[in-house]
């Protein structure tokens, strides 16, 4: 591939996000909360969203980069286990101006763009990570703070629908993982395949998955890089797929070991 690798025109990195194609709209879908320019009153104890429905325009989904610190523009935004308005809620009713760190996204599910985020706010409610609906400009649910998270493990985050090529990605050692999520825009079945190559070396198959009607998340563990010692340095990624997808390359975070008994 080399430094002259082609850049697929439809790819926008989460150094400059892309927006996957929206699924075929279904009649009157439920909606996550939609932001307003000033802090609105919190939603009720049931966590019911406002009555306004989002406009399903993927071009109006706000673009954020991996490691970017963003903040909520409404009170009552939900954090979910997977993208989608019917998936499990991890924590409900985030406060107005709650800070979040972007891991990857957006992925369009249920006509909404979803980002995988970490809790970056000291205030309650506390959670480790989850997916939030970004809403649509000019009144999105989320906005940038102009800052990046210090010490973030995210190396690069990508989002795309269909084939893509990207690089170089710096992976100096085997202590890295790849997290991804994919969905069929048609809600039927798609194939998601990703390979990595070092410079002009042969591509090494890295992710292979058949994605059904729902969202499929996955992780390529560091053991993959241990078994592929040629995948070091400046690597190039190729995706061959008819899915909508997002992925992030991250440094593997150390696992805390229990302290020894005195």
C-alpha positions as CSV (number, residue, x, y, z in Angstrom):
1,X,0.0,0.0,0.0
2,X,2.7,2.5,1.1
3,X,2.3,6.1,1.9
4,X,0.4,6.8,-1.3
5,X,-2.6,4.7,-0.2
6,X,-5.8,5.9,-1.8
7,X,-8.2,7.6,0.6
8,X,-11.8,6.6,-0.1
9,X,-13.8,9.8,-0.6
10,X,-16.6,8.7,1.6
11,X,-14.4,8.0,4.5
12,X,-14.3,10.7,7.1
13,X,-12.2,9.7,10.1
14,X,-13.0,10.5,13.6
15,X,-10.0,12.6,13.3
16,X,-12.9,13.9,11.1
17,X,-15.9,11.6,11.5
18,X,-18.0,10.0,8.8
19,X,-21.7,9.5,8.9
20,X,-23.0,6.0,8.0
21,X,-26.1,5.8,5.9
22,X,-29.3,5.9,7.7
23,X,-31.5,2.8,8.0
24,X,-34.8,2.7,6.1
25,X,-37.1,4.8,8.3
26,X,-39.9,3.1,10.2
27,X,-43.2,4.8,11.0
28,X,-43.0,7.2,13.9
29,X,-40.0,5.8,15.7
30,X,-39.5,6.6,19.4
31,X,-36.8,9.3,20.0
32,X,-34.1,10.0,22.4
33,X,-34.1,13.5,23.9
34,X,-33.4,16.4,21.5
35,X,-31.3,19.3,22.6
36,X,-32.3,22.9,22.9
37,X,-30.2,26.0,22.9
38,X,-30.6,26.7,26.6
39,X,-30.9,24.1,29.5
40,X,-34.5,22.9,29.4
41,X,-36.2,21.4,32.5
42,X,-35.1,17.9,33.4
43,X,-37.4,15.1,32.1
44,X,-39.6,13.4,34.7
45,X,-38.6,10.5,37.0
46,X,-39.7,8.0,34.4
47,X,-37.0,9.3,32.0
48,X,-39.6,10.0,29.3
49,X,-38.1,12.0,26.4
50,X,-39.6,15.3,25.2
51,X,-42.3,14.9,22.5
52,X,-40.2,16.5,19.7
53,X,-38.9,13.9,17.1
54,X,-35.5,14.2,15.5
55,X,-35.1,14.9,11.8
56,X,-33.5,11.8,10.3
57,X,-30.8,13.6,8.4
58,X,-27.4,11.9,8.9
59,X,-25.6,15.0,7.5
60,X,-26.8,16.9,10.6
61,X,-25.3,14.4,13.1
62,X,-22.5,16.3,15.0
63,X,-19.0,15.1,14.2
64,X,-16.7,14.3,17.1
65,X,-13.2,12.7,17.2
66,X,-11.9,9.8,19.3
67,X,-10.5,11.2,22.7
68,X,-12.6,14.4,22.3
69,X,-14.4,15.6,25.4
70,X,-18.0,16.5,24.7
71,X,-20.8,17.7,26.9
72,X,-24.6,17.2,27.0
73,X,-26.8,20.1,26.0
74,X,-29.9,18.7,27.7
75,X,-30.9,17.1,31.0
76,X,-32.1,13.5,30.9
77,X,-30.0,11.9,28.1
78,X,-29.8,8.2,28.4
79,X,-26.7,6.0,28.2
80,X,-27.3,2.6,26.6
81,X,-25.5,-0.7,26.4
82,X,-25.7,-0.7,22.6
83,X,-26.9,1.9,20.1
84,X,-30.6,1.8,19.6
85,X,-33.7,3.2,21.3
86,X,-34.8,-0.3,22.5
87,X,-31.5,-1.4,24.0
88,X,-30.7,-1.7,27.7
89,X,-30.3,1.6,29.6
90,X,-27.0,1.7,31.6
91,X,-27.8,5.0,33.3
92,X,-30.7,7.4,32.9
93,X,-31.0,11.1,33.2
94,X,-27.6,12.6,32.6
95,X,-27.4,16.1,33.9
96,X,-27.1,19.2,31.6
97,X,-23.4,19.8,30.8
98,X,-22.3,16.3,31.8
99,X,-18.9,15.6,30.3
100,X,-18.1,12.5,28.2
101,X,-15.1,11.2,26.4
102,X,-15.7,9.9,22.8
103,X,-14.4,6.4,22.1
104,X,-15.9,5.8,18.6
105,X,-18.9,6.6,16.4
106,X,-21.2,7.7,15.1
107,X,-23.2,4.6,14.1
108,X,-26.7,5.2,12.8
109,X,-29.3,3.0,14.4
110,X,-33.1,3.9,14.6
111,X,-32.5,7.0,12.6
112,X,-30.1,8.4,15.2
113,X,-26.3,8.7,15.3
114,X,-24.8,7.0,18.4
115,X,-21.4,7.5,20.0
116,X,-19.7,5.1,22.4
117,X,-18.5,7.3,25.3
118,X,-16.8,7.1,28.7
119,X,-17.9,9.0,31.8
120,X,-15.6,12.0,32.1
121,X,-17.5,13.9,34.8
122,X,-17.0,13.7,38.5
123,X,-20.7,14.3,39.2
124,X,-23.4,11.6,39.4
125,X,-24.6,9.5,37.8
126,X,-21.5,7.5,37.4
127,X,-20.9,4.9,34.7
128,X,-18.0,3.3,32.9
129,X,-19.1,3.6,29.3
130,X,-22.1,3.4,27.0
131,X,-23.8,4.7,23.8
132,X,-25.5,8.0,23.6
133,X,-27.7,9.6,20.9
134,X,-26.0,12.7,19.4
135,X,-29.2,14.3,18.0
136,X,-29.0,16.7,15.1
137,X,-27.5,20.1,14.4
138,X,-28.3,22.9,15.1
139,X,-29.8,21.7,18.3
140,X,-27.9,18.5,19.0
141,X,-27.9,16.6,22.2
142,X,-24.1,16.8,22.4
143,X,-21.5,19.5,21.7
144,X,-17.7,19.7,21.8
145,X,-15.8,21.3,24.7
146,X,-12.8,21.9,22.5
147,X,-10.7,19.6,24.7
148,X,-9.3,16.1,24.4
149,X,-9.1,13.6,27.3
150,X,-5.6,13.4,28.8
151,X,-4.2,9.9,28.9
152,X,-6.9,8.5,26.7
153,X,-6.1,5.0,25.3
154,X,-7.8,5.9,21.9
155,X,-5.2,6.0,19.1
156,X,-7.7,6.5,16.2
157,X,-11.4,6.1,15.7
158,X,-13.2,5.6,12.3
159,X,-16.8,5.5,11.2
160,X,-18.0,4.6,7.7
161,X,-20.6,2.8,5.6
162,X,-19.1,0.4,3.1
163,X,-15.5,-0.1,2.0
164,X,-12.7,2.1,3.3
165,X,-8.9,2.4,3.4
166,X,-7.0,4.3,6.0
167,X,-3.5,4.8,7.3
168,X,-1.0,5.0,8.6
169,X,-2.0,4.0,12.1
170,X,0.9,3.8,14.6
171,X,0.9,0.5,16.5
172,X,4.4,0.2,18.0
173,X,3.9,-3.0,20.1
174,X,1.4,-5.8,20.8
175,X,-0.3,-4.0,23.7
176,X,-3.2,-2.7,21.5
177,X,-6.8,-3.8,20.8
178,X,-9.4,-2.9,18.2
179,X,-13.0,-2.3,19.3
180,X,-15.8,-2.2,16.7
181,X,-19.5,-2.3,16.1
182,X,-21.4,-2.9,12.9
183,X,-25.0,-3.0,11.6
184,X,-26.7,-3.7,8.3
185,X,-28.3,-0.5,7.1
186,X,-31.0,-2.6,5.5
187,X,-31.7,-4.5,8.7
188,X,-31.1,-7.9,7.1
189,X,-27.5,-9.2,6.9
190,X,-24.1,-7.8,5.9
191,X,-20.5,-8.9,6.0
192,X,-17.8,-7.0,7.9
193,X,-14.1,-7.7,7.0
194,X,-11.1,-5.7,8.1
195,X,-7.4,-6.3,7.4
196,X,-4.2,-4.7,8.5
197,X,-0.9,-4.4,6.6
198,X,2.5,-3.1,7.5
199,X,3.7,-0.8,4.7
200,X,3.8,-2.8,1.5
201,X,3.4,-6.1,3.3
202,X,0.6,-8.6,2.7
203,X,-2.7,-7.7,4.4
204,X,-3.4,-9.8,7.5
205,X,-7.1,-10.6,8.1
206,X,-8.1,-8.9,11.4
207,X,-11.9,-8.9,11.7
208,X,-14.4,-11.2,10.0
209,X,-18.0,-11.2,11.0
210,X,-21.5,-11.7,9.6
211,X,-23.8,-9.1,11.0
212,X,-27.5,-9.9,11.2
213,X,-30.4,-7.5,11.7
214,X,-29.1,-6.1,15.0
215,X,-25.9,-4.2,16.1
216,X,-22.9,-6.5,16.5
217,X,-20.1,-5.3,18.7
218,X,-16.7,-7.0,18.9
219,X,-13.1,-6.7,20.1
220,X,-9.8,-7.8,18.6
221,X,-7.7,-8.6,21.6
222,X,-4.0,-7.9,22.1
223,X,-3.4,-11.6,21.6
224,X,-4.0,-11.0,17.9
225,X,-1.1,-8.6,17.8
226,X,1.1,-11.0,19.8
227,X,0.5,-13.6,17.1
228,X,1.2,-11.2,14.3
229,X,4.7,-9.7,15.0
230,X,4.8,-8.2,11.5
231,X,2.0,-5.8,12.4
232,X,4.2,-3.2,14.1
233,X,4.9,0.4,13.3
234,X,2.9,2.3,10.6
235,X,0.0,0.1,9.6
236,X,-2.7,0.5,7.0
237,X,-6.3,-0.6,7.4
238,X,-8.7,-1.9,4.7
239,X,-12.4,-2.5,5.3
240,X,-14.3,-4.6,2.7
241,X,-18.0,-4.5,3.8
242,X,-21.6,-3.6,3.0
243,X,-22.2,-2.8,6.7
244,X,-22.3,0.5,8.5
245,X,-19.5,0.4,11.0
246,X,-17.3,2.2,13.5
247,X,-14.1,1.1,15.1
248,X,-11.4,2.4,17.4
249,X,-7.7,1.3,17.9
250,X,-6.8,1.6,21.5
251,X,-3.8,1.0,23.7
252,X,-4.5,-1.9,26.0
253,X,-5.1,-0.5,29.5
254,X,-3.3,-2.4,32.3
255,X,-5.5,-4.7,34.4
256,X,-5.4,-3.8,38.1
257,X,-4.1,-6.7,40.1
258,X,-5.5,-7.3,43.6
259,X,-3.1,-6.2,46.3
260,X,-1.3,-9.0,48.2
261,X,-2.6,-10.0,51.6
262,X,-0.2,-8.6,54.3
